[in-house]
Amino acid sequence: MDNKQFFWFLYVIGIVNLLFLGVLQVLSGIGAIYISKNPSLLKLVKEKITSFSIGKRELFVGGIFSIIVGILFSISGWGILNKKKKVLTLTLFLNIFLILLGIAESWGGSFNIVRSIIFVFYPAISVLYLTSKPVQGLFK
C-alpha cells in the first residue's frame, strides 16, 4: 500500500468520528431528551419498547450521556482531520472505551454483528492504525 492510500484512511477515521459517532450521537441525545419531556411521545416509546422498562429519567440521562459522548467524538474527528496530537490521545482513549463497552456488552449475552463492528472492529482497527509510526509522525 502506498503512502497516499495509507494516509487516506486517516480522513475516513476523522469523518466517521466527526459525523457518525459525533454529530449523529448528539442529535440522538437531543431526541432522547425531547422524548423524555414530551408525555405523548414517552407513552408511545413505552408501548413500542416491550423488552425492558424505560422511563423519563432513563431517557433524559441517556440523552445527556449521548450528547457528552457525541461532543467528545466530534472533537476527536475534528482533531484527526486537523492532525492535532492532543486530540489523537483523546481519540485513542475513546476507541479503547468503545472496545471495552463492546466486550462488556457481549458478556451480557446480546451479540449483534452491527454492534460488534461499531464497538469492537472499527475502534480496534482505528487504534492499530493511529498508533502506527507513519501516522504518529503526521500529528503536531
C-alpha positions as CSV (number, residue, x, y, z in Angstrom):
1,M,0.0,0.0,0.0
2,D,1.5,3.4,-1.0
3,N,1.5,6.4,1.3
4,K,-1.5,8.2,-0.3
5,Q,-3.7,5.2,0.3
6,F,-2.3,4.7,3.8
7,F,-3.0,8.3,4.8
8,W,-6.4,8.4,3.1
9,F,-7.7,6.2,5.9
10,L,-6.9,8.9,8.4
11,Y,-9.5,11.1,6.7
12,V,-12.0,8.2,6.8
13,I,-11.5,7.9,10.6
14,G,-11.8,11.6,11.1
15,I,-15.1,11.8,9.1
16,V,-16.6,8.8,10.8
17,N,-15.8,10.2,14.2
18,L,-17.0,13.7,13.4
19,L,-20.2,12.9,11.6
20,F,-21.4,9.4,12.6
21,L,-20.0,9.0,16.1
22,G,-20.2,12.7,16.9
23,V,-22.9,14.7,15.2
24,L,-25.4,11.9,14.9
25,Q,-24.8,10.9,18.6
26,V,-25.5,14.5,19.7
27,L,-28.7,14.6,17.6
28,S,-29.9,11.2,19.1
29,G,-29.2,12.6,22.6
30,I,-31.3,15.7,21.9
31,G,-34.0,13.4,20.5
32,A,-34.0,11.3,23.7
33,I,-34.2,14.4,25.9
34,Y,-37.1,15.7,23.8
35,I,-38.9,12.4,24.1
36,S,-38.4,12.4,27.9
37,K,-40.0,15.9,28.1
38,N,-43.0,15.1,25.9
39,P,-45.6,12.8,27.6
40,S,-47.3,11.6,24.4
41,L,-44.0,10.6,22.8
42,L,-42.8,9.0,26.0
43,K,-46.0,6.9,26.1
44,L,-45.5,5.9,22.5
45,V,-41.9,4.8,23.2
46,K,-43.1,2.8,26.3
47,E,-45.6,1.0,24.1
48,K,-43.1,0.2,21.4
49,I,-40.3,-1.0,23.7
50,T,-41.6,-4.0,25.5
51,S,-38.3,-5.9,26.2
52,F,-37.4,-3.6,29.2
53,S,-38.9,-0.8,31.2
54,I,-37.8,2.7,30.2
55,G,-38.8,5.8,32.0
56,K,-38.5,9.6,31.7
57,R,-35.4,9.7,33.9
58,E,-33.6,6.9,31.9
59,L,-34.2,8.7,28.6
60,F,-33.1,12.0,30.0
61,V,-29.9,10.6,31.5
62,G,-29.2,8.6,28.3
63,G,-29.7,11.7,26.2
64,I,-27.2,13.7,28.3
65,F,-24.7,10.9,28.1
66,S,-25.2,10.6,24.3
67,I,-24.6,14.4,23.9
68,I,-21.4,14.3,26.0
69,V,-20.0,11.3,24.1
70,G,-21.1,12.8,20.8
71,I,-19.3,16.1,21.6
72,L,-16.1,14.1,22.5
73,F,-16.3,12.2,19.2
74,S,-16.9,15.4,17.3
75,I,-13.8,16.9,18.9
76,S,-12.0,13.7,18.1
77,G,-13.0,13.8,14.4
78,W,-12.1,17.5,14.0
79,G,-8.7,16.9,15.7
80,I,-7.9,13.9,13.5
81,L,-8.8,15.9,10.3
82,N,-6.6,18.7,11.6
83,K,-3.8,16.4,12.8
84,K,-3.7,17.6,16.4
85,K,-1.6,15.5,18.8
86,K,-3.6,16.1,21.9
87,V,-6.8,15.1,20.2
88,L,-5.1,11.9,18.9
89,T,-4.7,10.9,22.6
90,L,-8.4,11.6,23.2
91,T,-9.3,9.5,20.1
92,L,-7.3,6.6,21.3
93,F,-9.0,6.7,24.8
94,L,-12.4,6.9,23.2
95,N,-11.7,4.0,20.9
96,I,-10.4,1.9,23.8
97,F,-13.6,2.8,25.7
98,L,-15.7,1.6,22.8
99,I,-13.8,-1.7,22.7
100,L,-14.3,-2.2,26.4
101,L,-18.0,-1.3,26.1
102,G,-18.4,-3.8,23.2
103,I,-16.7,-6.6,25.3
104,A,-18.9,-5.8,28.3
105,E,-22.0,-5.9,26.0
106,S,-21.0,-9.3,24.6
107,W,-20.7,-10.6,28.1
108,G,-24.3,-9.6,28.7
109,G,-25.3,-12.1,26.1
110,S,-26.5,-9.7,23.4
111,F,-24.3,-10.3,20.4
112,N,-25.1,-8.4,17.2
113,I,-22.8,-8.1,14.2
114,V,-23.6,-4.4,13.6
115,R,-22.8,-3.6,17.3
116,S,-19.6,-5.6,17.1
117,I,-18.5,-3.6,14.1
118,I,-19.3,-0.3,15.8
119,F,-18.0,-1.2,19.3
120,V,-15.1,-3.6,18.5
121,F,-13.8,-3.9,15.0
122,Y,-13.8,-0.2,14.0
123,P,-12.2,1.1,17.2
124,A,-9.6,-1.8,17.1
125,I,-8.6,-1.0,13.5
126,S,-8.5,2.7,14.4
127,V,-6.3,2.2,17.4
128,L,-3.9,0.0,15.4
129,Y,-3.8,2.5,12.5
130,L,-3.5,5.6,14.7
131,T,-0.6,4.1,16.7
132,S,1.5,3.3,13.6
133,K,4.7,5.2,13.3
134,P,4.0,6.9,9.9
135,V,0.6,8.2,11.2
136,Q,2.1,9.3,14.5
137,G,4.6,11.4,12.6
138,L,1.8,13.4,11.0
139,F,0.4,14.8,14.2
140,K,1.7,18.1,15.7
